[in-house]
């Protein structure tokens, strides 16, 4: 799987100062929204590149934002475990075989790798970082305006 992308907000001293002054809950809220927005292009690229046999894998791809106790947030793109379907009369759960499609496998019926998650990530990671940074900046500036005008 692809290495994590880390985006550090630098260059805008006023924005960094505002982030320090705002309550943690405000930063956390906007961080989650920004990370979610940044994960959207990755999800769209993965759906566009996913191998299609039954189409269920493509439909099962979702994005989830996870916030860790450290305060870091991550957008996770993968197959929804609840998505279940049928192909040629057999039950299919994309979450159970997504890794086999991505990496291929040996065995009685070997299959070649059809990577789609990592190439999707690599193709749009710069756009994802820019989107995340822009969304975070807009959210923090909006909260700072609210605080300065006394609006809750």
RACORLIN-V622774 format. One record per residue. RES is the residue in three letters. PHI is phi in whole degrees, -180 to 180 (none if undefined). PSI is psi as a letter, one per 40 degrees, with the letter a starting at -180 (999 if undefined). D_FIRST is the distance of its C-alpha to the first C-alpha in Angstrom with 2 decimals. Layout:
RES PHI PSI D_FIRST
RES PHI PSI D_FIRST
//
This chain:
UNK none i 0.00
UNK -69 i 3.78
UNK -69 i 6.59
UNK -69 i 9.06
UNK -95 h 11.95
UNK -113 h 15.22
UNK -114 h 18.37
UNK -112 h 21.68
UNK -80 h 24.82
UNK -136 i 27.33
UNK 92 d 30.43
UNK -105 g 32.08
UNK -61 d 34.11
UNK -65 d 35.75
UNK -66 d 32.53
UNK -62 d 31.26
UNK -63 d 34.71
UNK -63 d 34.64
UNK -60 d 31.32
UNK -72 d 33.05
UNK -84 d 36.13
UNK -72 i 34.68
UNK -60 i 34.30
UNK -57 d 30.91
UNK -63 d 30.86
UNK -69 d 31.28
UNK -62 d 28.47
UNK -62 d 26.17
UNK -60 d 27.21
UNK -74 d 26.62
UNK -65 d 23.35
UNK -61 d 21.99
UNK -64 d 23.52
UNK -67 d 22.14
UNK -65 d 18.51
UNK -63 d 19.03
UNK -63 d 20.56
UNK -70 d 17.77
UNK -79 e 15.20
UNK -61 d 17.58
UNK -63 d 17.03
UNK -67 d 13.28
UNK -61 d 14.38
UNK -63 d 17.16
UNK -67 d 15.27
UNK -65 d 12.86
UNK -62 d 16.15
UNK -68 d 17.84
UNK -97 e 15.45
UNK -64 h 14.91
UNK -65 i 16.78
UNK -120 h 20.09
UNK -115 d 22.10
UNK -108 e 23.52
UNK 89 e 21.97
UNK -69 d 21.00
UNK -61 d 17.21
UNK -61 d 17.79
UNK -70 d 20.25
UNK -83 e 18.14
UNK -67 h 15.36
UNK -139 i 16.10
UNK -119 h 15.33
UNK -131 h 16.22
UNK -105 h 17.14
UNK -116 h 17.19
UNK -108 h 19.60
UNK -94 i 19.56
UNK -57 d 22.90
UNK -69 e 22.40
UNK 102 e 22.72
UNK -74 i 19.24
UNK -126 i 17.76
UNK -140 i 14.29
UNK -95 h 13.63
UNK -112 h 11.29
UNK -110 h 10.87
UNK -171 a 11.03
UNK -89 h 13.98
UNK -69 h 17.16
UNK -66 d 18.41
UNK -81 e 21.94
UNK -78 h 21.65
UNK -130 i 23.49
UNK -148 a 25.20
UNK -135 i 27.11
UNK -141 h 26.83
UNK 52 f 29.75
UNK 77 e 31.24
UNK -119 i 28.31
UNK -67 h 26.34
UNK -130 h 22.67
UNK -126 h 20.11
UNK -54 d 16.92
UNK -63 d 15.03
UNK -83 e 16.02
UNK -128 e 14.69
UNK -59 d 11.82
UNK -68 d 9.46
UNK -71 d 12.38
UNK -70 d 12.60
UNK -65 d 9.10
UNK -108 e 9.43
UNK 76 i 13.22
UNK -163 i 15.52
UNK -100 i 18.87
UNK 130 a 21.84
UNK -60 d 24.96
UNK -129 g 23.45
UNK -62 i 20.64
UNK -136 h 18.46
UNK -73 i 16.65
UNK -72 i 13.07
UNK -128 g 13.09
UNK -62 h 9.82
UNK -138 d 10.42
UNK -73 d 7.75
UNK -65 d 6.19
UNK -62 d 9.90
UNK -64 d 11.19
UNK -60 d 9.55
UNK -62 d 10.83
UNK -73 d 14.09
UNK -124 e 15.08
UNK -63 d 13.75
UNK -64 d 17.29
UNK -63 d 18.93
UNK -63 d 16.88
UNK -65 d 17.94
UNK -60 d 21.48
UNK -63 d 21.73
UNK -62 d 20.68
UNK -63 d 23.17
UNK -64 d 25.91
UNK -66 d 25.65
UNK -65 d 25.77
UNK -60 d 28.67
UNK -62 d 30.57
UNK -66 d 30.21
UNK -67 d 31.34
UNK -64 d 34.18
UNK -63 d 35.27
UNK -65 d 35.45
UNK -65 d 37.33
UNK -62 d 39.81
UNK -62 d 40.35
UNK -66 d 41.04
UNK -71 d 43.38
UNK -94 e 45.34
UNK 86 e 45.57
UNK -83 h 43.77
UNK -98 999 41.76
//
